[in-house]
Amino acid sequence: MINYPDIDPVAINIGFIQIHWYGITYVVGIAIAWWLLVVRSGKSDGYWTDEHVADLIFYCAVGLILGGRLGSVIFYNLPYYLAHPIDIIKIWQGGMSFHGGLIGGVVAIGFFGKKYSRGFFTVSDYLVPVIPVGLGCGRIGNFINGELWGAASDLPWAMIFPHPDAGPVPRHPSQLYEAFLEGLVLFIILWWFSSNSRPRMAASGLFLLLYGIFRSAVEFVRTPDVGIGYLAGGWLTMGQILSAPMIILGVILLILGYRKDKNT
């Protein structure tokens, strides 16, 4: 067993001002993604400019935060938030849904595409290679918050999380599994894949497919969300149900993208 590094979720505390690590991880993720897009825009012969990148990051950051929070509220703990509506705005305590953030991101890409007369998949293919950076940083924030822990485990790297609901038993550090798979591994694959010319929709399809697979796999060793539990068979979780359409859509986009490319 490894001792959980009990880090204070509050990074900076100055009287009534508190800055949480959870928020910092999101800012860091967005900043790195911004920088990577600027680097890539310099190789686009002017098709993508710094202004485009700034606007795209702004739209997507708003979509991510609003969609991610609303997704967490609606998909995972709606009865609680209906009873405690003021807690909806307390995002510094954690509680962001990737699938909700994805919906918010789709809406943001639509607004950006309309403003600059760009096709949806032209924008999404450009954006998806840097999304894993934000995902990885967000999972580190989950780990620091001591939330979204894994199932009980006797593996050498299992940890005892401090939250009372986690109980005094070693558990999988599932947040770190997700940071590795959804963050580092997914970033490496997508950055390499999109570094060469690919059919339209291919990068977006590969992102959906791989994220859905990685997320579904980790769900097997992650404790289901409080108030929902397993939905069927003692193993099916809400995360897996929400990821299944991503896998299907990812395969469809890859097939359509390469089929269209072959016929042109």
N, C-alpha and C positions, 0 to 999 in steps of 0.2 A: 504494500500500500504506500502511496505517496501522500505526504501532507498537503492539504489544500492551502495554497498561498492566500490566506485570509486578508485580501486587500480591501481597504476602506473604499466603498463605492463612490464616496465623495473625494474627488481629487483635490479640490481647492475649497476651503471654507473660510470666508471672510465675513463674519457677522451674519447678516441676512442673505448674503450671496453664497450660493453653493453651486459648484461646477462638478458634475458627475462624470466619472470615467465613461459611462455608457454614452453620454453625449459626445465626449471627446473622440471616442472611437468612430462615431459616425462622421464627425468633421474631418478626421484624418482620412477616412476612406474616401470621402467626396473629394478632398484635396488631391489625393494621389490619383484618383480617376481623372480629375480635371487635367492634371499635369500630363498623364499618359495620352489623353485625347489631343492635347495641344501638340505633343510630340508627333503623334500620327497625322494631325492636320497639316503639319509642315511638309508631309510627303504626298499631299493630295493635289498639288499644282493649283492651289487656290480654291478648290471646290469646297473645302472646309477651312474656315478662318477662325481666328481666336474669338471673334464676336459670336460666331455660330456655336463654338464650344461653350462659351460663357452662358449663352441663352439655353442651350440644351441641358447643361448642368443645373441651371436654376429651375427650369420646368420639371426636370426629373427629381430634383431634391424635394420640391414641394409635393410632387406626386408620391414619392417614396414615403415621406413623413405622414401625409394625410392618409394615403391608402394603407400604409403599414399599420398605423394606429387603428383605423376603422376596421381593418381586417382582423386585427387581434381582438377587438371588442366584439365584432359580429360572429366570427368563426369559432372563437375559443372561450369566451366568458360573458356572453351577452346578459344572462340573468343578473350577474354581479353588477355590471355597469348600469343596467337599468335601475338597480337599487341604489347605486352610488355614482350618479352621472358626473359629479365633479372630478372623479378619479380618471375620467377619460383623458383629461389634459395632462395627467402626470406621467408623461412619457419618460421622464428621467428615472422612474422606478422600473423601467423595462416594459416589455409588452408590445412588441412590434411583430407583425405577421409578414413573412416574405411574400406569401401569395397575395395578401392585400396590397403590399407595396408594388408587386408586379402589375396588378390592375391599375394602380395609380400611375405607374410608369408608362403603361400602354396609353392611358389618356394623355399623359404629358407628351409622349412622342407624337400623338395625333395633333395636338395643339402646335407643337414645333413644326411638324411637317406642313401644316396648313399655312403657317406664317411664312415659311421659306419655300413653299411649293416643292417639297421633297416627298417622295413616296414613303409610305410607312416603313417598308423593309429596307429601304436605303438608309434610313435613320437608325433603325433597330440593329441592322448588321454592323453599323459603325459603332454603336454604343455597347453592345453586349460583351465585347472582350474585356471591358473594364468593370463591369458589374460585379464580378467575383471579388474584386478588391474591397468594395463596400461590404459584401457579404462576409468575407473573412474578418474584417474589422468589427462588424456587428456581433459576430459570434464570440470574439474576444471580450466584447462588452458584456455579453450574456454570462461568460465565465467569471468575469470580475464581479458581476452582480450576484453570482452564486445561484442562477436560475436555469431552468431547462436542463436539469441534470439527467444523468442516465439511470438505467436500471441497476439493481444490486449486482455486484461483481466481485470475484476473488482474484482478478488479474493483478499483476504486480503494480500497475499504474492506476488502479482504482483509488478514488478519493472519498473522504467523508466531507460532504458539503454542510456548511453551518446552518442552513435554513431548517427550522424545526420540522417542516413537512418532509425533508429528505431523510430524516431519521438517522440514528447513529450507526449507519452501515456504509461500507465502502461502495462506491458507485462508479459506473463508467463516466469519464469526463466527456460526455457526448458533445458538448459545445466545442471542444477542441477537435474532435473528429470532424465536425461540420466545418470548422474554420480551415482545416487541412483540405478536405475534399471540395467543399463549395467555394472555398477561397483560393488556396494556393494551386491545387491540382487543376481546377476548372479554369483558373486564369492562365496557367501555362498552356493548356490545350487550346483555348480560344485565341490567345494572343498569337500562338504559332499558326493556327488554322487561318486566321484572318490576315496574316502577314502576306499572304499570296492571294491572287485573284481567285475568288470563289463565286459560284452562282448566287444570284440574289435569293435571299431567304435561308441560305445554307448555314450561315453563322448563327442566325436567330434560332433555327431549328436545332442545331447542335447544342446551343445553350439550354434550350428547354429540355431536350432529351437527357443530357448529362446531369443537369440539376435535379430533374425528377428522379433519376436513378440514384444519385448520391443521397438525396434527402430521404427517399424511401428506404434505402439500405440502413442509414443511421437510425431511423425510427424504430428498427427492431431492437436496438439497445438503448433507447431513450424512453424515459418514463412519460406516459401520455399526460396531456395537460389536465390539471386539476379541474374537476367538474365535468370532464368529458369521458376520460378513461378510454379503454379499448372499445371500439365500436362493433367488432364482430370477431369471433374465433379466438379471443384472448390475445390478439396480436395486431389487428387492423386499427390504425390510428387516423385521426383527422388529417395529419400531415401527409399520410400516404394517399388518402382519398383526394386531397387537393393536388397532389403531385401526379396522379395518374393521367389527368387530361394533358398535363405538360408533356409527358412522355409520348402520348399518342400524337399530339399536335406537332411535337418536335420531329417525329418520324415522318409525318405527312409533309411538313415543310421541306425536309431534306429531299424526299422523293420528288416533290413538285419542283424544287429548285434545280436539281440535277436533270430531271426529265425535260424541263423547259430549256435548260442550257444545251442539252444534247440535240434538241430539235431546232436550235437557232443556227 
